[in-house]
Amino acid sequence: MQKKAARQNKIRAALDDDPALRVNELASLLRVSTETIRRDLFELEQAGALKRTYGGAVRNPVAEPALVERLKIMVHERRAIAQLALTMIGDSESLLIGGGATCLHFATALRGISRNLVVVTPCYGIAAELATNPLIQVIMLPGYFDGREGLVHGPDTLEAIQRYRVPMAILGASGVDNSGLSDAMPAAAQVFAAMIQHASRSLILADRTKFNQRALSLVSAWRRGLHLVTDTKPDPRLSATILAANAEISVVNAPTLVHENAV
C-alpha cells in the first residue's frame, strides 16, 4: 500500500511538471507496466486528483479527494479548528453553513448547543447532523444534488440564498492564498460566494494544507468581514496579505491575530 501511494504521488508530481505525459511515458519513468499506470490513474481520478485523457491524464488544479476521503485526514486539526470556531459564533441566532470536511466537524461540535438556533445549509450531511438537536431548526437549500460532496448547487440554490440575511456564515475552502479563498468545484464556489454576500461576517475554516494553494474557482478576495480560522499561523507573506485587507486570523491555541484597523 505504501509503495502504491508513493508511486501515485510520483505520478502527480510528474504531471505537475509535464501535463502532456502519456501512459507509456509514465510507465517508463516509474519502471512499472502500463496496466499498473492505468490502474493508478483510475484511482487518482476517482479521488479527484486528476482527469484522464486519451492515452494519458492531466492534474486538476488543487483538486480535492472526495468528501468521504477528506473526512479521514487532518482529523485532529479539523476538530480543533471546529471547536475554536464554535467559540466565535457568540449569540448568533442564525447561521449559514457551507460544505466540506471541516464544516462537517463544525456541525458535530455545534450539535450540542443548548439554545435555539436556525441553520441554513446546502449540505445534506450537515443538515442530518444538526437535525438530531430539537433546538436547531435546519433549513435545507434546494438545488441540484452532488452526491460526491453531499451538497446542492445551481440557480435554485443561489435564488434561495437571496432570501436570507444572517450574522455569520461558516465555510471551508479548497485553497487559501494571497488572492483569497477558492474552491475546486465552480458550482460550489458560486454558492459559497453568495453565502458570504448574505452574511455580516464569515468564518473560513481551513487547515494548513490549504495555504498557498489556489483551487479552480475564486470564492472571495480577502476583505473586511472574512475571518480565517486555522490550526497554524500562515507564513508572513500570506498573513500580511490577509491582515492588510482588514480580514482576520485566529489560530488554534494561539492569540487572535487582528489587523489594527479591523473591527
SERO-4910 file (N, C-alpha, C, O; in steps of 0.05 Angstrom, whole numbers):
BEGIN
 pado doro    nc1    nc2    nc3   cac1   cac2   cac3    cc1    cc2    cc3    oc1    oc2    oc3
  Met    A     17    -24      0      0      0      0     17     25      0     12     44    -15
  Gln    A     39     25     17     56     48     18     71     52     -9     75     74    -18
  Lys    A     78     29    -22     92     30    -47     73     43    -68     82     59    -84
  Lys    A     48     35    -68     29     46    -87     25     76    -82     24     92   -101
  Ala    A     22     84    -57     18    112    -50     42    129    -59     38    151    -70
  Ala    A     66    118    -55     90    133    -64     90    135    -94     98    156   -105
  Arg    A     82    114   -108     82    115   -138     61    135   -148     66    150   -166
  Gln    A     38    135   -135     17    154   -144     25    183   -138     17    201   -153
  Asn    A     39    187   -116     50    214   -111     70    223   -132     71    246   -140
  Lys    A     86    203   -142    105    209   -163     90    215   -189     99    232   -205
  Ile    A     67    202   -194     51    208   -218     41    236   -216     41    251   -236
  Arg    A     30    244   -193     20    272   -190     43    292   -196     38    311   -210
  Ala    A     66    287   -184     88    306   -188     97    307   -217    103    329   -227
  Ala    A     98    284   -230    106    283   -258     86    298   -276     94    312   -294
  Leu    A     60    296   -270     40    310   -286     40    340   -280     32    356   -296
  Asp    A     49    348   -256     52    376   -250     74    388   -267     71    410   -277
  Asp    A     95    373   -271    118    382   -287    112    381   -317    120    399   -332
  Asp    A     97    361   -326     91    357   -354     63    345   -357     61    321   -357
  Pro    A     43    362   -360     15    352   -362     10    335   -387    -11    321   -388
  Ala    A     28    335   -406     24    321   -431     35    292   -430     34    279   -451
  Leu    A     45    283   -407     57    256   -406     36    235   -413     13    237   -404
  Arg    A     44    215   -428     26    193   -436     30    169   -417     49    169   -401
  Val    A     12    150   -419     13    127   -402     40    112   -405     52    105   -385
  Asn    A     48    108   -430     73     93   -434     97    108   -423    117     96   -414
  Glu    A     96    135   -424    118    151   -414    119    149   -383    141    147   -371
  Leu    A     96    150   -371     95    147   -341    104    119   -333    119    116   -313
  Ala    A     97     99   -348    105     72   -342    136     69   -344    148     57   -327
  Ser    A    147     81   -365    176     81   -368    190     96   -346    210     87   -335
  Leu    A    179    119   -339    191    136   -318    191    122   -291    210    124   -276
  Leu    A    169    108   -285    166     95   -258    174     65   -259    174     52   -238
  Arg    A    181     56   -283    190     28   -285    169      8   -276    175    -11   -261
  Val    A    145     12   -285    123     -7   -280    108    -11   -306    114      1   -326
  Ser    A     89    -29   -306     74    -35   -330     53    -13   -336     45      2   -319
  Thr    A     45    -12   -362     24      7   -369     -2      1   -355    -18     18   -349
  Glu    A     -7    -25   -350    -31    -33   -336    -31    -22   -307    -52    -13   -297
  Thr    A     -8    -22   -294     -6    -11   -267    -11     19   -268    -26     30   -251
  Ile    A      0     33   -288     -5     62   -290    -34     68   -295    -45     86   -283
  Arg    A    -47     52   -312    -75     56   -318    -92     53   -292   -111     68   -288
  Arg    A    -85     32   -276   -100     28   -251    -95     52   -232   -114     62   -219
  Asp    A    -71     62   -231    -65     85   -214    -80    109   -223    -91    124   -207
  Leu    A    -81    114   -249    -95    137   -260   -125    136   -254   -137    156   -248
  Phe    A   -135    111   -256   -164    108   -250   -169    115   -220   -188    129   -214
  Glu    A   -152    105   -202   -156    111   -174   -152    140   -168   -167    152   -151
  Leu    A   -133    153   -180   -128    181   -176   -151    198   -187   -158    218   -175
  Glu    A   -163    189   -209   -186    204   -220   -210    201   -201   -225    220   -196
  Gln    A   -214    177   -190   -236    172   -171   -233    190   -147   -253    198   -135
  Ala    A   -208    195   -139   -203    212   -115   -204    241   -122   -201    258   -104
  Gly    A   -207    248   -148   -209    276   -156   -183    290   -160   -182    314   -163
  Ala    A   -161    274   -161   -134    286   -163   -127    293   -192   -109    310   -196
  Leu    A   -140    280   -211   -133    286   -239   -157    278   -257   -176    266   -248
  Lys    A   -154    284   -282   -174    276   -302   -160    261   -324   -141    271   -336
  Arg    A   -169    237   -329   -156    221   -350   -164    231   -378   -186    240   -382
  Thr    A   -145    230   -396   -149    237   -424   -142    213   -441   -132    193   -431
  Tyr    A   -146    215   -467   -139    193   -484   -109    189   -484    -94    205   -493
  Gly    A   -101    166   -473    -73    159   -472    -57    171   -449    -33    167   -447
  Gly    A    -70    187   -432    -55    200   -410    -74    212   -389    -95    201   -385
  Ala    A    -65    234   -377    -81    247   -356    -70    275   -351    -48    281   -358
  Val    A    -87    292   -339    -79    319   -331    -87    323   -302   -108    313   -294
  Arg    A    -71    339   -288    -78    345   -260   -100    365   -259   -101    384   -275
  Asn    A   -119    362   -240   -139    382   -234   -125    403   -216   -110    396   -199
  Pro    A   -131    429   -221   -119    450   -204   -129    447   -175   -153    451   -170
  Val    A   -111    442   -157   -117    438   -129   -143    421   -126   -161    429   -111
  Ala    A   -144    399   -141   -167    382   -138   -166    368   -111   -145    363   -100
  Glu    A   -190    363   -100   -191    350    -74   -202    322    -76   -217    316    -94
  Pro    A   -193    304    -58   -206    278    -57   -236    281    -51   -244    302    -42
  Ala    A   -251    260    -55   -279    261    -48   -282    266    -18   -264    261     -2
  Leu    A   -305    276    -10   -311    284     18   -306    261     37   -294    264     58
  Val    A   -315    237     29   -312    214     47   -283    208     53   -276    198     74
  Glu    A   -265    214     33   -236    210     38   -225    233     55   -208    228     72
  Arg    A   -234    258     50   -223    281     65   -230    279     95   -216    289    111
  Leu    A   -252    266    101   -260    263    129   -241    246    145   -242    246    170
  Lys    A   -223    231    131   -205    214    145   -178    227    150   -161    215    164
  Ile    A   -173    251    139   -147    263    142   -148    289    158   -169    301    159
  Met    A   -126    296    171   -125    320    187   -148    322    207   -158    344    213
  Val    A   -156    299    218   -179    298    235   -175    314    261   -192    330    269
  His    A   -152    311    274   -146    325    299   -146    355    294   -158    370    310
  Glu    A   -133    364    273   -131    392    267   -159    404    260   -166    426    270
  Arg    A   -174    389    245   -200    400    237   -220    401    260   -236    419    262
  Arg    A   -218    381    278   -235    383    302   -227    406    319   -245    420    330
  Ala    A   -201    412    322   -192    435    337   -202    461    325   -210    479    339
  Ile    A   -200    463    299   -210    487    285   -240    490    290   -249    512    295
  Ala    A   -255    468    288   -284    469    292   -290    479    320   -309    495    324
  Gln    A   -276    469    340   -281    477    368   -275    507    372   -290    520    386
  Leu    A   -254    516    359   -247    545    361   -269    561    348   -278    582    359
  Ala    A   -278    553    324   -299    568    310   -325    568    327   -339    588    327
  Leu    A   -330    546    341   -355    545    358   -355    567    379   -376    578    385
  Thr    A   -331    574    390   -330    595    410   -333    622    398   -336    642    413
  Met    A   -333    624    371   -333    650    358   -360    658    347   -363    681    337
  Ile    A   -380    641    349   -406    648    338   -423    665    357   -443    675    349
  Gly    A   -414    667    381   -427    685    400   -456    676    404   -462    653    407
  Asp    A   -474    696    405   -502    691    409   -518    692    383   -542    698    383
  Ser    A   -505    687    361   -518    688    335   -543    670    335   -542    647    345
  Glu    A   -565    681    325   -590    666    325   -593    650    299   -610    632    298
  Ser    A   -577    656    279   -579    641    254   -551    640    241   -534    658    245
  Leu    A   -546    618    226   -521    614    212   -526    603    184   -545    588    179
  Leu    A   -508    610    166   -506    596    140   -481    578    143   -460    588    150
  Ile    A   -484    553    137   -461    534    139   -457    521    112   -476    509    101
  Gly    A   -433    522    101   -427    511     75   -423    481     76   -437    467     91
  Gly    A   -405    470     60   -400    442     60   -370    436     63   -354    454     68
  Gly    A   -363    410     62   -335    403     64   -329    390     91   -346    390    109
  Ala    A   -306    378     93   -298    362    116   -297    378    142   -308    370    163
  Thr    A   -285    402    141   -282    417    166   -309    428    175   -314    430    199
  Cys    A   -326    436    156   -353    445    164   -369    422    176   -386    427    194
  Leu    A   -365    398    167   -378    376    180   -369    371    209   -384    365    226
  His    A   -343    375    213   -332    374    240   -345    396    257   -351    392    281
  Phe    A   -348    420    245   -361    442    259   -390    435    267   -399    440    289
  Ala    A   -404    422    248   -432    414    253   -433    395    277   -452    396    293
  Thr    A   -414    377    278   -413    357    300   -410    372    327   -422    365    347
  Ala    A   -392    392    327   -388    408    351   -413    424    358   -420    427    381
  Leu    A   -425    436    337   -448    453    341   -473    438    351   -491    449    364
  Arg    A   -474    412    344   -497    395    351   -505    396    380   -528    392    387
  Gly    A   -485    400    398   -490    400    426   -500    427    438   -503    429    462
  Ile    A   -505    446    421   -513    473    431   -540    471    446   -557    455    440
  Ser    A   -542    487    467   -565    485    485   -583    509    483   -596    517    503
  Arg    A   -585    521    460   -603    544    455   -615    542    427   -605    527    410
  Asn    A   -636    557    422   -649    557    396   -630    569    375   -617    589    380
  Leu    A   -630    557    352   -613    566    330   -625    558    304   -637    536    301
  Val    A   -623    575    284   -632    569    257   -607    566    239   -590    584    238
  Val    A   -605    544    225   -583    538    207   -593    534    179   -611    517    174
  Val    A   -582    549    160   -588    546    132   -564    534    118   -542    544    122
  Thr    A   -567    512    103   -544    498     92   -551    485     65   -573    477     61
  Pro    A   -531    483     47   -534    467     23   -524    439     26   -525    423      6
  Cys    A   -515    431     50   -502    405     54   -520    386     69   -528    391     92
  Tyr    A   -526    363     57   -543    343     69   -531    331     94   -545    327    113
  Gly    A   -505    327     94   -492    315    117   -494    334    142   -499    324    164
  Ile    A   -491    359    137   -493    379    159   -522    380    169   -527    382    193
  Ala    A   -541    380    150   -569    381    158   -576    356    175   -590    359    195
  Ala    A   -567    333    167   -573    309    182   -560    309    210   -572    300    229
  Glu    A   -535    319    211   -521    321    236   -535    339    256   -539    332    280
  Leu    A   -544    362    247   -556    382    265   -585    376    271   -595    385    292
  Ala    A   -599    361    254   -627    355    258   -632    338    283   -654    335    292
  Thr    A   -610    325    294   -613    309    318   -618    326    343   -626    315    363
  Asn    A   -612    352    341   -617    370    363   -643    385    358   -645    401    340
  Pro    A   -664    381    375   -690    394    370   -690    424    373   -708    437    365
  Leu    A   -668    435    385   -666    464    388   -656    477    363   -658    502    360
  Ile    A   -646    461    344   -635    472    319   -655    468    297   -662    446    290
  Gln    A   -665    491    286   -682    489    262   -665    489    237   -651    509    232
  Val    A   -666    469    221   -650    466    198   -666    472    173   -687    461    168
  Ile    A   -656    490    157   -668    497    131   -649    487    109   -626    496    106
  Met    A   -659    467     94   -643    455     72   -648    471     47   -670    473     38
  Leu    A   -626    481     35   -629    495      9   -636    476    -13   -627    453    -13
  Pro    A   -651    486    -33   -657    469    -56   -635    470    -77   -616    486    -74
  Gly    A   -636    452    -97   -617    453   -119   -610    426   -129   -621    406   -120
  Tyr    A   -591    426   -148   -581    401   -159   -562    388   -139   -545    401   -127
  Phe    A   -566    362   -135   -551    348   -114   -525    335   -125   -526    321   -145
  Asp    A   -503    341   -112   -477    329   -119   -471    308    -98   -464    314    -75
  Gly    A   -474    283   -105   -471    261    -86   -442    258    -76   -438    249    -54
  Arg    A   -422    266    -92   -394    264    -84   -388    282    -61   -373    275    -43
  Glu    A   -400    306    -61   -395    325    -40   -419    327    -20   -416    339      1
  Gly    A   -442    315    -27   -464    316     -9   -477    343     -6   -489    349     15
  Leu    A   -475    360    -27   -488    386    -25   -502    393    -51   -498    381    -72
  Val    A   -519    414    -49   -534    423    -72   -522    448    -84   -508    463    -70
  His    A   -528    454   -109   -518    478   -122   -537    484   -145   -556    470   -151
  Gly    A   -531    506   -159   -546    514   -182   -564    538   -178   -563    550   -157
  Pro    A   -579    546   -199   -595    571   -197   -615    571   -174   -619    592   -162
  Asp    A   -628    549   -169   -648    548   -147   -634    553   -120   -645    566   -102
  Thr    A   -610    542   -117   -595    546    -92   -588    576    -88   -592    587    -67
  Leu    A   -578    588   -110   -570    616   -108   -594    634   -103   -592    653    -88
  Glu    A   -616    628   -116   -641    644   -112   -650    642    -83   -659    661    -71
  Ala    A   -649    618    -72   -658    614    -44   -641    629    -24   -652    640     -5
  Ile    A   -615    630    -29   -598    644    -10   -605    673     -9   -601    686     12
  Gln    A   -615    684    -31   -622    713    -32   -643    720    -10   -646    743     -3
  Arg    A   -658    700     -1   -680    706     18   -669    709     47   -684    717     64
  Tyr    A   -644    702     51   -634    702     79   -612    724     83   -597    731     65
  Arg    A   -612    733    108   -591    751    117   -583    742    145   -600    744    163
  Val    A   -559    733    149   -551    722    175   -527    737    186   -512    749    170
  Pro    A   -523    736    212   -499    749    223   -473    735    216   -452    748    216
  Met    A   -474    709    211   -449    695    206   -453    671    187   -472    656    189
  Ala    A   -433    667    170   -431    644    153   -406    628    161   -386    640    169
  Ile    A   -408    602    159   -386    584    165   -379    569    140   -396    554    129
  Leu    A   -354    572    130   -347    560    105   -320    546    106   -303    552    124
  Gly    A   -315    527     88   -289    515     85   -276    527     60   -287    546     48
  Ala    A   -254    516     51   -240    525     27   -222    503     17   -209    489     33
  Ser    A   -220    501    -10   -201    483    -21   -173    495    -22   -153    481    -20
  Gly    A   -172    522    -25   -147    536    -26   -148    562    -12   -169    576    -12
  Val    A   -126    570      0   -124    596     14    -97    608      5    -76    598     13
  Asp    A    -98    630    -10    -73    643    -19    -76    673    -19    -96    683     -8
  Asn    A    -57    687    -30    -58    716    -30    -82    728    -45    -90    750    -39
  Ser    A    -92    713    -64   -115    723    -79   -141    720    -63   -161    734    -69
  Gly    A   -142    702    -44   -167    698    -28   -171    669    -23   -152    654    -21
  Leu    A   -197    661    -20   -203    634    -15   -217    623    -41   -231    637    -54
  Ser    A   -211    597    -47   -221    586    -72   -231    558    -67   -225    545    -46
  Asp    A   -246    548    -86   -258    521    -84   -253    505   -110   -252    517   -131
  Ala    A   -249    479   -107   -243    462   -130   -268    459   -148   -265    452   -171
  Met    A   -292    463   -137   -317    460   -153   -329    487   -159   -337    501   -141
  Pro    A   -330    494   -185   -341    520   -193   -370    525   -183   -376    547   -174
  Ala    A   -386    504   -184   -414    507   -175   -416    513   -145   -432    529   -136
  Ala    A   -399    498   -130   -399    503   -101   -388    530    -95   -397    544    -76
  Ala    A   -368    539   -110   -356    566   -105   -377    588   -108   -377    607    -93
  Gln    A   -395    585   -127   -417    604   -131   -435    605   -106   -443    627    -97
  Val    A   -441    582    -96   -458    580    -72   -444    593    -48   -457    609    -33
  Phe    A   -419    587    -44   -405    597    -21   -401    627    -23   -402    642     -3
  Ala    A   -396    637    -48   -394    666    -52   -420    680    -44   -419    702    -32
  Ala    A   -442    669    -52   -469    680    -45   -473    680    -15   -485    699     -4
  Met    A   -464    659     -2   -467    658     27   -451    680     41   -461    693     60
  Ile    A   -427    685     31   -411    707     42   -425    734     39   -426    751     57
  Gln    A   -437    738     15   -451    763     10   -475    767     28   -483    790     33
  His    A   -487    746     38   -511    749     54   -506    744     84   -524    738     99
  Ala    A   -481    746     92   -474    744    120   -458    769    128   -442    779    112
  Ser    A   -462    779    152   -447    802    161   -418    795    166   -400    812    163
  Arg    A   -413    770    172   -385    761    178   -383    732    170   -402    717    173
  Ser    A   -360    724    161   -356    696    152   -331    684    164   -309    696    162
  Leu    A   -334    661    177   -311    646    187   -302    626    165   -318    610    156
  Ile    A   -277    627    158   -266    609    138   -249    588    152   -228    594    162
  Leu    A   -259    563    153   -246    542    168   -227    527    149   -237    513    130
  Ala    A   -201    530    153   -182    518    134   -157    510    148   -145    527    162
  Asp    A   -148    485    146   -123    476    158    -99    484    141   -102    494    119
  Arg    A    -76    480    152    -51    490    140    -45    478    112    -30    490     97
  Thr    A    -57    455    105    -52    443     79    -64    459     57    -58    455     33
  Lys    A    -82    477     63    -95    494     43    -80    520     37    -86    534     18
  Phe    A    -59    526     53    -45    551     50    -29    551     23    -18    531     15
  Asn    A    -29    575     11    -14    580    -14    -22    560    -36     -6    553    -53
  Gln    A    -47    552    -35    -59    536    -56    -82    552    -69    -97    566    -55
  Arg    A    -84    550    -95   -105    564   -110   -121    542   -125   -111    530   -143
  Ala    A   -146    539   -117   -164    520   -130   -176    533   -155   -170    556   -161
  Leu    A   -193    518   -168   -203    526   -195   -218    553   -194   -214    570   -212
  Ser    A   -236    556   -174   -254    579   -174   -250    596   -149   -251    586   -127
  Leu    A   -245    622   -154   -243    641   -131   -270    645   -119   -290    652   -133
  Val    A   -272    642    -93   -297    647    -78   -299    676    -70   -319    689    -74
  Ser    A   -277    686    -58   -276    714    -50   -248    723    -46   -231    708    -36
  Ala    A   -242    748    -53   -217    760    -46   -218    767    -16   -240    768     -4
  Trp    A   -195    771     -3   -194    778     25   -206    806     28   -201    824     13
  Arg    A   -223    809     49   -236    835     54   -246    835     83   -246    814     97
  Arg    A   -254    858     92   -265    861    119   -290    842    121   -306    840    102
  Gly    A   -292    829    144   -314    811    148   -307    781    144   -322    764    153
  Leu    A   -284    776    132   -274    749    130   -255    743    153   -238    760    160
  His    A   -257    719    164   -240    712    187   -230    684    184   -246    665    186
  Leu    A   -205    681    178   -193    654    175   -189    641    202   -176    653    220
  Val    A   -199    617    205   -196    602    230   -180    577    222   -189    561    205
  Thr    A   -156    573    234   -138    553    224   -122    540    247   -124    549    270
  Asp    A   -106    520    240    -91    506    261    -62    516    263    -48    510    282
  Thr    A    -52    531    243    -25    540    242    -24    569    230    -39    575    211
  Lys    A     -8    586    242     -5    613    231      5    612    202     26    599    198
  Pro    A     -8    625    184      3    626    156     30    640    155     38    654    174
  Asp    A     45    635    133     71    647    131     69    677    130     47    688    125
  Pro    A     90    692    136     89    721    138     76    735    114     60    754    118
  Arg    A     82    727     90     71    740     67     41    736     65     26    756     60
  Leu    A     31    712     69      2    707     68    -12    721     91    -33    732     87
  Ser    A     -1    719    115    -13    733    138    -15    763    132    -36    775    138
  Ala    A      6    775    121      6    804    116    -15    811     96    -28    832     98
  Thr    A    -19    794     75    -39    800     55    -67    799     67    -83    817     61
  Ile    A    -72    779     83    -98    776     96   -104    800    114   -126    812    112
  Leu    A    -85    807    131    -90    828    150    -91    856    137   -105    873    146
  Ala    A    -76    859    115    -76    885    101   -104    890     88   -111    913     83
  Ala    A   -119    869     83   -145    871     71   -167    875     93   -190    875     87
  Asn    A   -158    878    118   -176    881    141   -192    856    147   -212    857    160
  Ala    A   -182    833    137   -193    808    145   -178    800    171   -160    814    179
  Glu    A   -186    778    183   -174    770    209   -165    741    208   -172    726    191
  Ile    A   -148    734    228   -138    707    230   -140    698    259   -132    713    277
  Ser    A   -150    674    264   -148    662    290   -136    634    287   -142    619    269
  Val    A   -117    628    306   -102    603    304   -108    587    330   -109    598    352
  Val    A   -112    561    326   -117    543    349    -94    546    369    -71    544    362
  Asn    A   -101    549    395    -82    551    416    -62    574    413    -39    572    421
  Ala    A    -71    596    400    -53    619    396    -70    644    399    -94    643    394
  Pro    A    -58    667    406    -73    692    407    -85    699    380    -73    692    359
  Thr    A   -108    711    379   -121    720    355   -104    742    342    -95    760    355
  Leu    A   -100    739    316    -85    760    301   -105    778    287   -120    769    270
  Val    A   -106    803    295   -126    821    284   -111    846    273    -95    857    287
  His    A   -118    854    248   -107    878    238   -115    902    255   -137    903    265
  Glu    A    -97    920    259   -102    942    278   -126    959    270   -138    972    287
  Asn    A   -133    959    244   -156    974    235   -181    958    233   -203    969    226
  Ala    A   -179    932    238   -203    915    236   -221    919    260   -211    925    282
  Val    A   -246    915    256   -266    917    277   -273    890    287   -289    887    306
***
